[in-house]
């Protein structure tokens, strides 16, 4: 018999293992939390997380992919309509494994695997990252052009704006000439 590629062998063969994991996943989605052995839970985690990722995408193709693994339409419906919206903002880590101790009969390590359905709290960003982000935002703002005039201006508004700007330029030149004359008078007074 060929050795499995990932983890310990569960059950008699690959087909039995697939069915066992599908049944465990169906029970997990139905009850939101199940108690099982540690090895089964560790093998169940990637299967369950992949099915939840299918449910988050939510299209028909992914629904059929999930249905091919589990096979129970009521479980798939619950997964896509109830569980997927609760983990929509979570980017992974949809399951949690908690150790419970050892089973009395054969001393197998028992765990509880449950869905993590709490809302996601965004991590506070570090000071370095926020400083870099603000510096990045300031650079494009400085390079951005000053507010452009609206395109819908009438010809009269354009002429008024041009007249005001020429008046302002003339006033500045008159003030500039007066200042230059004062400077020249001061220079002449000092030279005498």
C-alpha atoms as one frame of an Amber mdcrd trajectory, in Angstrom:
protein
   0.000   0.000   0.000   1.471   3.418  -0.932   2.280   5.774   1.913   0.178
   8.921   2.208   1.635  12.223   1.098   0.430  14.264   4.080  -0.037  13.292
   7.693  -0.868   9.954   9.281  -3.117   7.408   7.633  -6.681   7.516   8.841
  -8.842   4.482   8.269  -8.218   1.681   5.781  -7.456   3.443   2.521  -7.544
   6.735   0.654 -11.235   6.533  -0.232 -12.193   5.817   3.385  -9.976   8.682
   4.510 -11.652  11.129   2.085 -15.101  10.051   3.263 -14.100  10.343   6.911
 -12.733  13.867   6.413 -15.859  14.851   4.440 -18.078  13.585   7.271 -15.987
  15.393   9.882 -16.210  18.617   7.839 -19.998  18.215   7.493 -20.309  17.723
  11.258 -18.080  20.749  11.887 -20.192  22.997   9.652 -23.444  21.678  11.121
 -22.487  21.933  14.817 -19.801  24.683  14.557 -17.638  22.680  16.996 -16.777
  18.981  17.297 -14.670  16.825  19.611 -12.268  14.403  17.899  -8.726  13.057
  18.075  -5.801  15.367  17.471  -4.623  13.609  14.300  -8.083  13.713  12.725
  -8.454  17.409  13.613  -5.079  18.268  12.107  -6.032  16.469   8.896  -9.497
  18.066   8.913  -8.260  21.669   9.250  -6.998  22.168   5.642 -10.093  20.488
   4.185 -12.464  22.675   6.218 -10.538  25.871   5.484 -10.516  25.145   1.756
 -14.290  24.562   1.814 -14.811  27.857   3.654 -12.685  29.600   1.009 -14.968
  28.126  -1.660 -17.969  29.417   0.282 -16.479  32.915   0.540 -16.181  33.071
  -3.255 -19.823  32.019  -3.403 -20.263  31.341  -7.127 -21.843  28.271  -8.668
 -18.545  26.658  -9.621 -17.235  26.793  -6.051 -20.577  25.551  -4.703 -20.283
  22.513  -6.959 -16.657  21.943  -5.894 -17.727  21.945  -2.246 -20.680  19.678
  -3.048 -18.283  17.205  -4.695 -16.352  16.938  -1.423 -19.176  16.889   1.139
 -22.172  15.686  -0.881 -24.884  16.941   1.502 -26.828  19.851   0.022 -28.170
  21.065   3.373 -24.647  21.342   4.818 -23.438  23.159   1.690 -26.392  25.548
   1.911 -25.583  26.300   5.557 -21.904  26.771   4.706 -22.575  29.206   1.863
 -25.445  31.179   3.425 -24.650  31.271   7.170 -20.944  30.626   7.723 -19.421
  32.433   4.711 -20.868  35.891   5.577 -19.542  35.584   9.142 -15.953  34.975
   7.979 -16.047  37.289   4.959 -13.480  39.756   6.353 -11.215  37.068   7.823
  -8.230  36.220   5.596  -7.661  32.694   6.880  -7.553  30.810  10.150 -11.214
  29.847  10.092 -10.757  26.983  12.573  -9.370  26.716  16.099  -8.041  23.543
  17.724  -8.083  23.328  21.538  -6.538  20.384  23.401  -8.843  18.638  25.883
  -6.699  15.880  27.370  -6.550  12.152  26.736  -9.310   9.641  26.003  -9.911
   7.149  28.796  -9.918   3.946  26.756  -6.855   4.192  24.502  -5.201   7.391
  25.832  -5.615   9.150  22.480  -5.069  12.916  22.554  -8.488  14.572  22.255
  -9.135  18.057  20.904 -12.046  20.317  20.133 -12.011  21.843  16.657 -14.345
  24.789  16.188 -15.100  27.487  13.651 -13.792  30.970  14.445 -16.881  33.091
  13.809 -16.022  36.144  15.938 -15.746  39.438  14.044 -12.263  40.383  12.933
 -10.569  43.202  14.852  -8.059  44.972  12.595  -4.546  45.026  14.000  -3.217
  48.443  15.004  -0.665  49.539  12.464   2.863  50.148  13.635   4.234  53.701
  13.763   6.801  52.976  11.040   4.178  51.753   8.582   1.831  54.673   9.236
   4.678  57.180   8.847   5.701  55.562   5.565   2.095  55.590   4.345   1.634
  59.280   5.182   4.942  60.156   3.507   3.820  58.249   0.448   0.485  60.121
   0.435   2.179  63.537   0.759   4.483  63.093  -2.249   1.701  62.682  -4.826
  -0.255  65.511  -3.192   2.672  67.925  -3.683   3.101  66.845  -7.299  -0.622
  67.131  -8.013  -1.656  70.285  -9.885  -3.549  73.036  -8.108  -7.295  72.947
  -8.551  -8.174  73.364 -12.150 -10.872  75.771 -13.239 -14.175  74.172 -14.104
 -14.675  73.518 -17.792 -18.153  75.048 -17.866 -17.022  78.691 -17.442 -18.653
  81.215 -19.710 -16.719  83.644 -21.857 -17.726  86.553 -19.592 -16.328  84.796
 -16.516 -13.067  84.122 -18.344 -12.780  87.794 -19.390 -13.496  88.987 -15.817
 -10.841  86.646 -14.425  -8.339  87.863 -17.034  -9.122  91.523 -16.236  -8.713
  90.900 -12.489  -5.400  89.143 -13.027  -4.083  91.975 -15.240  -5.196  94.539
 -12.642  -3.382  92.568  -9.963  -0.236  92.338 -12.112  -0.331  96.094 -12.821
  -0.772  96.856  -9.112   2.196  94.640  -8.277   4.366  96.309 -10.907   3.420
  99.797  -9.644   4.243  98.742  -6.077   7.467  97.149  -7.287   8.490 100.327
  -9.165   7.754 102.443  -6.077   9.868 100.132  -3.928  12.705 100.284  -6.486
  12.536 104.105  -6.492  12.762 104.166  -2.688  15.789 101.868  -2.740  17.503
 104.033  -5.364  16.779 107.218  -3.336  18.227 105.573  -0.217  21.350 104.537
  -2.138  21.831 108.066  -3.491  21.422 109.567  -0.017  24.062 107.239   1.400
  26.513 107.948  -1.407  26.332 111.771  -0.826
